[in-house]
């Protein structure tokens, strides 16, 4: 698998995800303004990848007198995803020790992210097998949680890679994921490259697919997990969880421990980013009013399990 974000000498190199699936191109980022722009226009996205981007962004400015101020600007670039600020804060711990130590810390975080994702997704794959009966599984996912969204491997989509290696995947149902179609554009891209059978469906068809028994389990990622188990993830996750609960389909959230924010007590405390109406598509009339949140919050009582590299947390049983 390729890398969505890497360090190259004196710069951050990202895969520009806004160009996929039609064009695979990278962007070289040499300053914080360029990195903030890339984050806000979603050229780099995905909670784990944002954590790495935050840490590497601090490495870009570690030798400057205003490094702390620039780091704070970077940490605020996307308010819902906790990993961005987490990555910035991890790298800032090394700031008194000099730029090389900051960079070393950031690179260790990037290397660790792939191993963390593999452990979490393996644990989740074992959980899925233990809670389903079919030998060949039909998994349902939302947004993008593969190598493009991380420093390597993936979280929820990592479950697919583990099961595919066991020849245990029949098909992956891929919600298109409004407003930027990150499921249809990015998850489908990754699955096609890996040779895993998949089917794209409109977000509005997800509940019908579950009603018709097309999914054995739902696996999604997370951008922030509150202390009580409420989960913020890409818009459309909440109705998917409601439908899964109604139809008795296991609903798993796969994420690193760093996505759990103990300071955020419940989902009501999570700031939800709203995007421009133009992102809804070219057919939106000029000047149209729009409600276009990038994320929603899924209550803990709808979640079968939150799976990290260290544990399986079943919040619904204690909600």
PyMOL commands that set and color helices and strands:
alter all, ss='L'
color gray80, all
select helices_A, chain A and resi 17-19+32-40+47-61+67-75+82-92+95-97+99-130+147-149+156-165+182-194+203-211+237-246+257-259+267-269+277-280+300-302+315-317
alter helices_A, ss='H'
color red, helices_A
select strands_A, chain A and resi 5-8+11-15+26-29+137-141+169-175+198-201+217-220+224-226+231-234+250-254+260-261+295-298+305-307+312-313
alter strands_A, ss='S'
color yellow, strands_A
deselect
rebuild
show_as cartoon
